């Protein structure tokens, strides 16, 4: 199984070099597998590394569903490490949503699913995850408040959104998404210095934030504009 997975990843990484358009008949691409020898050593190692990530994730996903508490926590730690080290692998965030959800840890599960939706995912997956988010909002008052704040922001009701986001972070100070939404409302309400502080809290409380680079740029740009560069 492992060798087949590595081979499939090698094909994905290197087959483009070997592909040539068909000269006649139906439109398809013919891949000369022998030409995969043209794949560089670096590309081959990259594909093998990706296969290791996928295999580790699959093992952690099985652990998460095992029903054993210690194994479930080991799965969470493994997935968090995979997410930190492999920013390209969106599935780890989905897996964390499932793993935390099975433990009824609604806030970290919600945050993980939200990170997953930051990626370009299949429409069916997106709808399934949104249904799961709605289910968790019904279970946790802080998530209901967050969802209400988010809807207010989407309708540009910034004052209301800001008040609701503030209540979220007061109730759940380590809930990173609450700080992120609060930062957005502060910026919209003309409070850039407060927005910076809220964005910094967001990054502090979510070490796996998939938009970290973007948020850091916002912080740096705002601080520069305010003359408060650290």
C-alpha positions, 0 to 999 in steps of 0.5 A, a space after each residue: 500500500 505504501 509503495 503504491 501511494 508513493 508511486 501515485 504521488 511520484 506520478 502526480 509530481 513528475 508525470 507532467 514532464 513526461 506527458 505529450 498530447 495525443 496525435 489523433 483520436 480522443 483528446 487525452 494525455 499519454 504518459 510514458 512511465 519510463 520518462 519518469 526517470 527524468 524526475 529530479 531527486 528533489 521532486 522524488 523526495 518531495 513526493 515521498 515526504 507527502 506520502 509520509 504525511 498522508 500515512 501519518 494522517 490516516 493513522 491519526 484519523 483511525 486513532 481519533 475514532 478508536 474510542 480510547 481517550 489517550 489514543 484520541 489525544 495522541 491523534 490530536 497532537 499528531 494532527 496538530 504537528 502535521 498541520 504546523 509542518 505541512 501548511 499545504 495539507 488541508 485535511 489535517 484541519 478537517 481531521 482535527 475538527 472531527 477529533 475534537 468533535 468526538 471529544 465534544 470539545 466544540 470550540 477547538 473543533 469549530 476553529 479547526 473546521 473554519 481553518 479547513 474552509 479557508 482552503 479551496 475544498 469541494 462544494 459537497 465537503 464545504 456544505 457538510 462542514 457548514 452543517 457541522 458548524 451549525 450543529 456545534 453552534 447549537 451546542 455551545 452558547 459562545 459559538 452561537 454568539 460568534 455566529 451571530 456576530 459573524 452574520 452581523 459583520 457579513 451584513 456590515 452591521 459593524 457596531 452590532 458585530 463588534 459588541 457581539 464579538 466583544 462578548 465572545 472574547 470576554 466569555 472565551 478569552 482564548 477562542 482565537 476566532 473571536 479575536 479575529 472577528 473583533 479585529 475586523 470589527 475594530 478596523 471597520 469601526 475606525 479603531 485600528 490600534 485596537 484592531 492590531 491588538 485583537 489580531 495579535 491575540 488571534 495569532 497568539 491563541 491559534 498557532 495553526 492559523 492558516 492566514 498567519 502571513 496575511 494577518 502579520 502583514 495587516 498588523 505590520 502595515 497598520 502599525 507602520 501607518 500608526 507609527 507604532 512599529 515594534 
